[in-house]
Amino acid sequence: NGERRAVLLGNAAVRHPEFAKLHAVAQWIADNTGATFGFLTEAANTVGAHVVGALPGDGGLNAREAFAQPRKGYVLLNVEPEFDTVDPVQALAALNQAEMVVVMSPFKHGLD
């Protein structure tokens, strides 16, 4: 709704050789727009998963385990398994044998 604004720098900005300048500009933008300034740090997804409780519970599997012990179905969000997994051969084999795979992705690759 535009009432809450934020200017966030990610871990690529933090590692950039011109980080001090990026930080100063981002802080200036936040200050002059009434936005909150902050960082999306390394492992932001992991921290976020802990904060909202989106972790495998008892008997749950992480991604590696889910591909090593193939499931009937998978839901993939913004993932290119052939590029984003530790063992792409195993991941693709598990996906190919599944009864259903739901993919939500902005990437066109692999849709042929």
C-alpha positions as CSV (number, residue, x, y, z in Angstrom):
1,N,0.0,0.0,0.0
2,G,3.1,2.3,0.0
3,E,2.8,3.2,3.6
4,R,5.7,1.0,4.7
5,R,8.9,1.4,2.8
6,A,12.3,-0.2,3.1
7,V,15.7,0.1,1.4
8,L,17.6,-3.1,1.7
9,L,21.1,-4.1,0.7
10,G,21.9,-7.7,0.1
11,N,25.0,-9.8,0.6
12,A,26.3,-9.0,-2.9
13,A,26.3,-5.3,-2.0
14,V,28.1,-6.0,1.3
15,R,30.9,-7.8,-0.6
16,H,31.2,-5.2,-3.3
17,P,34.5,-3.2,-3.3
18,E,32.5,0.0,-3.3
19,F,30.3,-1.1,-0.4
20,A,30.9,2.1,1.6
21,K,29.5,4.2,-1.3
22,L,26.5,1.8,-1.8
23,H,25.8,2.0,1.9
24,A,25.9,5.8,1.9
25,V,23.6,6.1,-1.1
26,A,21.1,3.6,0.2
27,Q,21.1,5.2,3.6
28,W,20.5,8.6,2.0
29,I,17.6,7.3,-0.1
30,A,16.1,5.7,3.1
31,D,16.5,8.9,5.1
32,N,15.0,11.1,2.3
33,T,12.0,8.8,1.6
34,G,11.0,7.9,5.2
35,A,12.0,4.3,4.5
36,T,13.6,1.9,7.0
37,F,17.2,1.0,6.0
38,G,18.5,-2.6,6.5
39,F,20.4,-5.5,5.2
40,L,19.4,-8.9,3.8
41,T,22.4,-10.8,5.1
42,E,24.0,-14.1,4.2
43,A,21.6,-17.0,4.9
44,A,18.6,-14.6,5.0
45,N,16.4,-17.5,3.7
46,T,17.6,-19.8,6.5
47,V,17.0,-17.1,9.2
48,G,13.6,-16.3,7.8
49,A,12.6,-20.0,7.8
50,H,13.6,-20.2,11.4
51,V,11.6,-17.0,12.3
52,V,8.4,-18.3,10.7
53,G,8.8,-21.9,11.6
54,A,9.1,-23.2,8.0
55,L,11.5,-26.0,8.8
56,P,11.1,-29.8,8.5
57,G,9.6,-31.1,11.8
58,D,9.9,-34.7,13.1
59,G,10.2,-36.9,10.1
60,G,10.6,-34.0,7.7
61,L,13.3,-33.8,5.1
62,N,15.6,-31.1,3.8
63,A,16.0,-30.7,0.0
64,R,18.9,-33.1,-0.2
65,E,17.1,-35.8,1.7
66,A,13.9,-35.3,-0.3
67,F,15.8,-36.0,-3.5
68,A,17.8,-38.9,-2.0
69,Q,14.5,-40.5,-0.8
70,P,12.3,-39.7,-3.8
71,R,8.8,-38.5,-3.1
72,K,5.5,-38.8,-5.0
73,G,5.5,-35.1,-5.6
74,Y,7.5,-31.9,-5.4
75,V,6.7,-28.2,-5.3
76,L,9.6,-26.1,-6.6
77,L,9.7,-22.3,-6.1
78,N,12.3,-20.3,-8.1
79,V,14.6,-23.3,-8.3
80,E,16.5,-24.7,-11.3
81,P,17.4,-28.1,-10.0
82,E,20.1,-28.7,-12.6
83,F,21.9,-25.6,-11.4
84,D,20.7,-25.0,-7.8
85,T,21.2,-28.4,-6.1
86,V,24.3,-30.1,-4.8
87,D,23.6,-33.3,-6.8
88,P,21.7,-32.2,-10.0
89,V,21.7,-35.8,-11.4
90,Q,20.0,-37.1,-8.3
91,A,17.6,-34.2,-8.1
92,L,16.5,-34.5,-11.8
93,A,16.1,-38.3,-11.4
94,A,13.9,-37.8,-8.4
95,L,11.8,-35.2,-10.2
96,N,11.5,-37.3,-13.3
97,Q,10.1,-40.3,-11.3
98,A,7.6,-38.2,-9.3
99,E,3.9,-38.5,-10.0
100,M,3.6,-34.7,-9.8
101,V,6.0,-31.8,-9.9
102,V,4.7,-28.2,-9.5
103,V,7.1,-25.5,-10.7
104,M,6.7,-21.8,-10.0
105,S,9.6,-20.0,-11.6
106,P,10.4,-16.8,-13.5
107,F,12.9,-18.8,-15.5
108,K,12.0,-20.1,-19.0
109,H,14.8,-22.6,-19.0
110,G,13.6,-26.2,-18.9
111,L,10.1,-25.5,-20.1
112,D,10.6,-27.2,-23.5
